[in-house]
């Protein structure tokens, strides 16, 4: 069985696998609907590490257990979900999102929101060589 997959930088891939992010924001849309594997990019990024701690880890650590940035998976398939819709963002749609969801994406009118449902972490995650765009896994 061929699955469609997409690679995301950490912490975005990890936030999806943890159930904290249900909308992936992109500058491009897709007609694809169906099963989607979320893969994490292999490279780390100091700016994204700082954002993860400042925006998610420190504020949420008393409410739920979150891994440290260095403990996130890099270069792995980390979650499986259904891509149920892809819509062009409007101001109204953006304003309807939670503060946490808005912090976990690039929200700008005219960009695309990929709506992810039935998100399930992959346990154990497995190594994947990511690619740009949607790819077959």
BELFEN-V464960 format. One record per backbone hydrogen bond with DSSP energy under -0.5 kcal/mol. NH is the residue of the N-H (numbers start at 1). CO is the residue of the C=O. If there is no record, write none. Layout:
BEGIN
nh={NH | NH}
co={CO | CO}
END
This chain:
BEGIN
nh={4 | 5 | 6 | 7 | 8 | 12 | 13 | 15 | 16 | 17 | 18 | 19 | 20 | 21 | 24 | 25 | 26 | 34 | 36 | 37 | 38 | 39 | 39 | 40 | 41 | 49 | 50 | 51 | 52 | 53 | 54 | 55 | 56 | 56 | 57 | 58 | 60 | 61 | 63 | 64 | 66 | 71 | 72 | 75 | 75 | 77 | 78 | 78 | 79 | 80 | 81 | 82 | 83 | 84 | 84 | 85 | 87 | 89 | 94 | 95 | 96 | 96 | 97 | 102 | 103 | 104 | 104 | 105 | 107 | 108 | 110 | 111 | 112 | 113 | 114 | 114 | 115 | 115 | 116 | 116 | 117 | 120 | 122 | 123 | 126 | 128 | 130 | 135 | 137}
co={35 | 135 | 37 | 131 | 39 | 9 | 9 | 11 | 12 | 13 | 14 | 16 | 15 | 15 | 114 | 23 | 112 | 83 | 81 | 4 | 79 | 6 | 37 | 76 | 8 | 45 | 46 | 47 | 48 | 49 | 50 | 51 | 51 | 52 | 52 | 53 | 56 | 57 | 60 | 60 | 64 | 68 | 69 | 40 | 41 | 126 | 38 | 76 | 38 | 120 | 36 | 117 | 34 | 82 | 115 | 115 | 113 | 111 | 90 | 91 | 92 | 93 | 94 | 98 | 99 | 100 | 101 | 102 | 105 | 106 | 89 | 108 | 26 | 87 | 24 | 112 | 85 | 113 | 22 | 114 | 82 | 80 | 78 | 121 | 77 | 75 | 128 | 5 | 3}
END
